[in-house]
Amino acid sequence: MYFVRYDKDRQCVSAYDGQNRIGECTYRIVSGDWVIDHTFVEEAYQGTGMAGRMVDRVAEEARKAGAGLVADCPYARKRLGQAGTGSAEDRKKQGEQDLLELLGRVPGKVSDLQDEIDRMKQRQKR
């Protein structure tokens, strides 16, 4: 039976086949962001989806902690890029969309917020 286990103290998610550890996805914390720096699965277990499960679990734990998520590891970069959550720009866009959706429930506030977001984007381009 395959499963993954999160270990906060070791800053990793490990994959197991029964009692045998068959893979690991490690991260480090940099300026509040979780940076996935390595993903490894034993050769006999490659192609089983365990690497994806480990990266997804790190992403889930980062969200629970309110942290940003960045991938230095090529596999994690590819995995997170497919989900659209891997880059700081993607997280920023998602945050803007979430905020607009929330404020969309308050009449008269959405256009003010959108105007402010547009002004911020213009300032960043300078």
C-alpha positions as CSV (number, residue, x, y, z in Angstrom):
1,M,0.0,0.0,0.0
2,Y,1.4,3.4,-1.1
3,F,1.0,6.5,1.0
4,V,2.6,9.9,1.7
5,R,3.4,11.4,5.1
6,Y,4.2,15.1,5.8
7,D,7.0,15.8,8.3
8,K,7.0,19.5,9.4
9,D,10.2,19.2,11.4
10,R,12.2,17.7,8.5
11,Q,10.4,20.0,6.0
12,C,9.5,17.1,3.6
13,V,6.9,14.8,2.4
14,S,7.9,11.1,2.2
15,A,6.3,8.4,0.1
16,Y,6.1,4.8,1.5
17,D,5.3,1.4,0.2
18,G,4.3,-0.2,3.5
19,Q,7.2,0.4,5.8
20,N,9.7,1.2,3.1
21,R,10.4,4.8,2.2
22,I,10.4,5.0,-1.6
23,G,10.6,8.8,-2.2
24,E,10.9,12.2,-0.7
25,C,10.0,15.8,-1.6
26,T,11.9,18.4,0.4
27,Y,11.4,22.1,0.8
28,R,13.0,25.0,2.6
29,I,11.4,28.2,3.9
30,V,12.7,31.4,2.3
31,S,11.1,34.8,3.2
32,G,7.9,33.0,4.2
33,D,7.7,31.1,0.9
34,W,8.0,27.3,0.8
35,V,10.6,26.5,-1.9
36,I,10.5,22.9,-3.2
37,D,14.1,22.0,-3.8
38,H,14.2,18.2,-4.4
39,T,11.8,15.4,-5.4
40,F,13.0,11.8,-5.6
41,V,11.3,8.5,-6.1
42,E,13.2,5.1,-6.2
43,E,13.5,3.9,-9.7
44,A,11.3,0.8,-9.2
45,Y,8.4,3.2,-8.2
46,Q,8.9,5.9,-10.9
47,G,5.7,6.3,-13.0
48,T,3.4,5.3,-10.2
49,G,2.3,8.9,-9.5
50,M,4.1,9.1,-6.1
51,A,6.2,12.2,-7.0
52,G,3.0,14.1,-8.0
53,R,1.3,13.0,-4.8
54,M,4.3,14.3,-2.7
55,V,4.5,17.7,-4.5
56,D,0.7,18.1,-4.2
57,R,0.9,17.4,-0.5
58,V,3.7,20.0,0.0
59,A,1.4,22.5,-1.9
60,E,-1.5,21.6,0.3
61,E,0.5,22.0,3.5
62,A,1.9,25.4,2.2
63,R,-1.7,26.6,1.6
64,K,-2.7,25.5,5.1
65,A,0.2,27.5,6.5
66,G,-0.7,30.5,4.4
67,A,2.7,30.4,2.7
68,G,3.6,31.0,-0.9
69,L,5.0,28.1,-2.9
70,V,7.9,28.2,-5.3
71,A,9.5,25.3,-7.2
72,D,13.3,25.0,-7.7
73,C,13.0,21.3,-8.5
74,P,12.4,20.8,-12.2
75,Y,9.7,18.1,-11.6
76,A,7.9,20.3,-9.0
77,R,8.1,23.3,-11.4
78,K,6.5,21.3,-14.1
79,R,3.8,19.8,-11.8
80,L,2.9,23.2,-10.3
81,G,3.0,25.0,-13.6
82,Q,0.3,22.6,-14.9
83,A,-1.9,23.6,-12.0
84,G,-1.1,27.3,-12.5
85,T,0.0,27.8,-8.9
86,G,3.8,27.7,-9.2
87,S,4.9,31.2,-9.8
88,A,4.6,34.3,-7.7
89,E,2.8,36.0,-10.6
90,D,0.2,33.2,-10.8
91,R,-0.4,33.5,-7.0
92,K,-0.7,37.3,-7.4
93,K,-3.3,37.0,-10.2
94,Q,-5.2,34.3,-8.2
95,G,-5.2,36.6,-5.2
96,E,-6.6,39.5,-7.2
97,Q,-9.3,37.3,-8.7
98,D,-10.2,36.0,-5.2
99,L,-10.4,39.5,-3.8
100,L,-12.5,40.7,-6.8
101,E,-14.9,37.8,-6.3
102,L,-15.3,38.5,-2.6
103,L,-15.8,42.3,-3.1
104,G,-18.2,41.6,-6.0
105,R,-20.7,40.7,-3.3
106,V,-20.4,44.3,-2.0
107,P,-22.3,46.7,-4.4
108,G,-20.2,49.7,-5.7
109,K,-16.8,48.4,-4.5
110,V,-15.7,46.2,-7.4
111,S,-14.9,49.0,-9.9
112,D,-13.0,50.9,-7.2
113,L,-10.9,47.9,-6.5
114,Q,-10.3,47.1,-10.1
115,D,-9.2,50.7,-10.7
116,E,-6.7,50.4,-7.8
117,I,-5.3,47.1,-9.2
118,D,-4.9,48.8,-12.6
119,R,-3.0,51.7,-11.0
120,M,-0.7,49.3,-9.1
121,K,0.1,47.4,-12.3
122,Q,0.9,50.7,-14.1
123,R,3.3,51.7,-11.2
124,Q,5.0,48.3,-11.4
125,K,5.7,48.7,-15.2
126,R,7.6,52.0,-14.6
